[in-house]
Amino acid sequence: MKAYRLLDFRSLDDLQQCEEETPRPQRGEVLIRVRAVSLNYRDIAMLGNRYPLSHRKGLVPTSDGAGEVVDVGPDVHDFKIGDRVVGLFHARWFGGRMPMYSNQRGYGSENDGWLCEFKVVSQEAVVHMPDNLSFEEAATLPCAAVTAWNALSGTAQIRAGHTVLIQGTGGVSIFALQFARVLGASVIATTSSAAKAERLRQFGASEVINYQEEPHWGERVRELTQGKGVDRIVEVGGPGTIAESLRAIAPGGEIASIGFLSAQGAGIDFLALFGSLATFRPFSVGSRETLEDVCAIMAMSNIKPAIDRIFEFNDARAAYAHLDSGSHFGKVVVRC
């Protein structure tokens, strides 16, 4: 089979395609013909050695994939040959609290990921795909969609009448916009592009703020909400955006912290955090249970993931470069 391995963390040249033996499933495992893989910012960060968690050289990269079961090992009862499946981001987090070891066993960071033609995984590490999605669409779910849903529902469910703030036009932010609208909430979005602002409005954002023109966009959010602030912020920026998020959040609201796209910045001011009277909740994606919820939502609401561009397997490097350019709207996918 063909597979990619990330041999070092210096440049795209370290992403190398190679020929490897096709694995065979053992007891409780399934063999998946990988049909599509989606990229996340963590993949770009790893490539440049900026990923804040442990990551090893020489692994098959990427964490998100979808495909078809082509073989099963003994004692596999949940799946059969021909089933269409999508993988978990955290392969051994099934529900409840996140196991303490989950981030130490991540695909593409500590274990081989999905950028390959065939992959063996435990039957517990995949779920059935929604029938209304293609492999390319389903491959966007494990990280971005699960993270977005967790951000909106993890502690207190967003509901009709609430206001949600999303940052930028990456996969998590667009999924959060789509889910928030399904739940009946209004959405304020930030971006630096007039063209992207128009697309955000087409996806249902009620207000869009250009953060290049209004760098203190937290104040603008207050104006748009008659001084109250927003009920939930899907915080993907990190140190570069948290100060404005603290200005924008309503007392009793929640900042769901899930990213580090803006590594440069002053970070958290304790007095600003304390004075916001809001909850700051960092978390890492979600469990199998959350992915199952997401699949049900995608099917019932007929939501289609926003895919910016699909690249062929041999063009995986170009997919990485396109994501790294920051010009994308939604997800970047590699067809395997």
Order of alpha helices (4+ residues) and beta strands (2+ residues): beta-beta-beta-alpha-beta-beta-beta-beta-alpha-alpha-beta-alpha-beta-alpha-beta-alpha-beta-alpha-beta-alpha-beta-alpha-beta-alpha-beta
